[in-house]
Amino acid sequence: MDFIDISGASGTAYRFRRWPSSGAHPPIAGNFVLVAERTRKVVAIGVLDDLSRARQELDALPRGTALFTRLNVARRVREAEHADLALQHPDASGNVPVGLDSVEAA
């Protein structure tokens, strides 16, 4: 799965793109989700000013977890989407890896 749609509490579906395991991410702001590949359960959600830093934390997560990102330019949009996702997935909003210290949790 290269893309995944994650619904927020509003019913809006947000499309995230899988971060290739061998690729680098541009240093751009956006939202991210960590998803259990087998069940497609959202494990963690977050928002960063620099998504290129998120990959280093993926190695500490359980096997079978994939990182998906959604690029957003405007801070207001990023924060609104994150809040909507956090309302729908409250358990995932508290599971952000410790190293991602600039994550704005809901």
C-alpha positions in Angstrom: 0.0 0.0 0.0 1.6 3.2 -1.2 -1.2 5.5 0.0 -3.6 5.2 2.9 -6.7 7.2 3.8 -7.2 8.0 7.5 -10.5 9.5 8.6 -10.7 12.2 11.2 -13.6 12.7 13.6 -15.2 15.1 11.1 -15.5 12.3 8.6 -12.9 13.9 6.3 -10.5 11.3 4.9 -6.8 12.4 4.8 -4.5 10.8 2.3 -1.1 9.8 3.5 1.8 8.5 1.4 4.1 5.7 2.5 7.6 6.8 3.2 9.9 4.5 1.2 12.2 2.5 3.5 15.3 3.4 1.5 14.4 7.0 0.8 14.9 10.4 2.4 12.1 12.8 3.1 12.3 16.5 2.2 12.6 18.8 5.2 9.1 20.0 4.9 6.3 20.4 7.5 3.4 18.0 7.6 1.4 15.3 9.4 2.5 11.7 9.9 0.9 8.4 11.0 2.4 5.2 12.0 0.3 2.2 10.8 0.4 -1.5 11.6 0.7 -2.9 8.2 -1.1 -6.1 8.9 -4.2 -4.6 10.4 -4.0 -1.0 9.1 -4.5 0.2 12.7 -3.3 3.7 13.4 -0.5 3.3 16.0 0.6 6.9 16.3 -0.2 10.3 14.8 1.7 13.5 14.9 2.7 16.7 13.2 6.2 18.1 12.6 7.8 21.2 11.2 10.5 19.0 9.6 9.3 15.5 8.5 12.8 14.5 7.5 13.5 13.9 11.2 10.7 11.4 11.6 12.4 8.4 9.9 15.1 8.1 12.5 12.5 7.1 15.1 10.8 4.4 13.0 13.6 1.9 13.8 12.5 1.9 17.4 9.0 0.8 16.6 7.7 -2.8 16.3 8.3 -4.7 13.1 5.4 -4.4 10.7 4.9 -0.7 11.4 5.0 1.7 8.4 5.4 5.5 8.4 3.1 7.6 6.2 3.3 11.3 5.7 1.1 14.1 4.5 2.7 17.3 3.4 1.1 20.5 4.5 2.5 24.0 3.9 0.2 26.1 6.2 0.6 25.6 9.9 -3.1 26.2 10.5 -4.0 23.4 8.1 -1.5 21.0 9.7 -2.8 21.7 13.2 -6.5 21.5 12.2 -5.9 18.1 10.4 -4.0 16.8 13.4 -6.7 17.8 15.8 -9.3 16.1 13.7 -7.3 12.9 13.5 -6.5 13.0 17.2 -10.2 13.1 18.0 -10.9 10.1 15.9 -7.8 8.1 17.1 -7.3 9.2 20.7 -5.2 6.2 21.6 -2.7 6.9 18.8 -2.2 10.5 19.7 -0.4 9.5 22.9 1.9 7.0 21.2 4.3 9.4 19.4 8.0 8.2 19.8 9.9 10.2 22.4 12.5 11.4 20.0 9.9 13.4 18.0 9.9 16.1 20.6 8.5 18.8 18.4 5.3 16.8 17.8 2.3 18.7 18.8 0.1 16.1 20.6 -3.6 16.6 20.9 
